[in-house]
C-alpha cells in the first residue's frame, strides 16, 4: 500500500522525503531526484547534500526553518525555496513536513513532501512586481489609484477600492471612516456634490473624465482633489473603472493667489493713473496753502488748517488705494521689529477704543525686516481694526510677533513662500468669525461685510503690503470661532542703519532743474524753491530737459523730476542725465512708481524719492536733505 501511495504521488509530481533527526540519513523518492535534475540513484542520502542543492540566497533561511520546526510545540513545516539545476535554471519548490516524536517526546524523524511550484511562483512574483510598479507610478503621477466596477458605483455607500498609494494621507480618512460617514459622496464638499453626481452619471455612460472637486477631511478642512477616471465598457455597459487621484490643494491656493494678483494688477493700473493726476492736484493745493501762509505771515488760520487737513486725508486715501494695489510710494528700509512694533502699541490702543483691550506680546530682539516706512503701521492698524469690528460688543485683540521656523505643512506659511525661518505677526480675536463664502472673497478690492461702514480696502491693503515686502498674509477663521491673521515677512540679513537727525535748514542757493508736466504744480514747486533761495530752471518734459545745452545746464547740482512724464518717463530721463553729468544729484517725485524700472532706478546711485502730494516745506526739506547727503 505504501508503494502504491508513493507511486500515486510520484505520478502527481510530488516527491517524498524523510530525515532521521541528528543524523545525515535522508531518504528521497525518485521524484525528488528528478526535481533536482539528478541522475537516478545519484543522491547520496545526506542532509548536507540537500542543503548544498538549495539556492545560496535561500539556504540559511531554510536551515533556520527546519531547526525551528524541531522545537516542542512548533507548527508543521511549510515553506518555499529555490534550487539551482544544471544549466543555471532556477526552480521553485514547495516543501511540507511534520515531526515524529520518540517515546521520550523528542524529535526523532521528520518527513514530508516536495513539489515544484515554479509556474505559480513566477506568476505570483510578476503580480507583486506589477503591484510595486503600480505603486511607484502612483507615487509619481498621482497620490493613490483605485479600481471599481458597476456594482461599486451602485453601492450605498460608495467606498473607493484603493490598490496603490496613500488614500488616508491624502483624504485624511481611512476607507472605513469614509464608509461610516456615509460614503464617498458624503465627504464631498456640499457645493460640489451636484457636479460629482453628474460625473457619476457620465461614467456610467462610459465617458472618461478628469474632474476637480473638494472634500471635507477628518479635521473639517477643505481639500482639492483631481480625479482621473477611465471606464471600461462591454456591450455598452460599464464593467470596470480605474481611477487615479492627486491632491491639488496647494495648486488651487496658488491659482487663487494668481487670480487675485491679476485683479489687483488691473486695479493698480487704474489706481496708478488716477493717483498720478489726483496727487498732482493735491500737491498744488497743499503747496499753495504753504505759500499763502508764508506770504501772509499767519501762523495759525482755522480755514487754512482745515483745508490742509482735508488735503492730507485725501492724500492718505490715495496712499491706501496704492498700498493694496502694490504700488510703492517709497523705497523699503530695514526696520528693527522690536522697536517698530512696540512703538505702534499706543496707536493701536487708541484705534481700539475703550470697549476693546489689546494683548501685546513682541519677542523680536535683533530681528529686522525690510519694508516700506509707514506701511507696517498701515498693515497692523488695519488688521487690529478689522478684529475690533468683528467684536461689536467688546473683547480682546491679541497681537504677538516672533521669528518662527515654518515647515512645508505649517498652515501659517503662505503658498508663495518656501519653508524656512520668517518673522510672523499674529493678530487674533474671538469675534464672529467668517465662513467659507466670505473667506473666498476676503482680499478682493471693495468686498466688505460691514455695509456702509466698510470700504473694502483694509484687508486688500494688508495683502498688498505683505506681498510687496516679499512676504504673505494667511488667515484661519470659522463662524463663531474668531479669526487669526498671520503676516509672514522675510527676516533681513542686515541690521537697520543708525538714526541721524535731519538737517532742519530747508533753504539754499544751489541751482536746480525742475521737470514737471503739470503746469500748476510746476509753478507752485518753482515758487516754493525760489522763495527759499534756490535758483530754478523748469521744463515740462524729459525731451525739453535733454535738449538743454551744456551752457544752460552749467551750475545745476540737482534735478527734481516727476516719474510719470508724458513720452520718456522720469526714470529714463535721470539715467541719461546722470550719464552726461555724473556729479548730478537726483530727486524723483510721484504719486506711485509705475513699474519695476522705477524701483531699480531708485536702488542705484544717488537717486532719491519724494512721494506726492508734497507741501512746499516738504519739497524744500527733501531737496535740502539730498543736497546735504
Protein Blocks (a to p, Z undefined) as FASTA:
>chain_A
ZZmmmmmmmmnopacddddehiabdcddfklmmmnopaehkagoiaklmmmmpcfklmmm
mmmmmmmmmpghiacdddddddddehhiacdddddddddddfkopafbdcdddddfklmm
mmmmmmmmmmmmmmmmmmmmmmbdcdddfklmmpccdddddfbdjfklmnopafklmmmn
npjklmpcfklmmmmmmmmmmmmnopacddddddddfkopacddddddddddeehiafbd
cdddddfklmmmmmmmmmmmmmmmmmmmmmmmmmmmmmmmmmmmmmmmmmmmmmnopabd
fklmmmmmmmmmmmmmmmmmmmmnopafbdcddddfklmmmmmmmmmmmmnommbccddd
ddfehiacdddehklmmmmmmmmmmmmmmmmnopadddddddddddfklmklcfkbccdd
ddddddddfbebpafklmmmmmgghiafkljmbgolmmmmmmmmmmmnopacdddddehi
apaddddddddfbdcdddddddfbfbdfbdcddddfblklmmmmmmmmmmnopacdddfb
fklmmmpcfklmgopabdcddfkbghjafklmmmmmmmmmmmbccddddfbdfbfklmmm
mmgcjbddddddddfklmmmmmmmmmmZZ
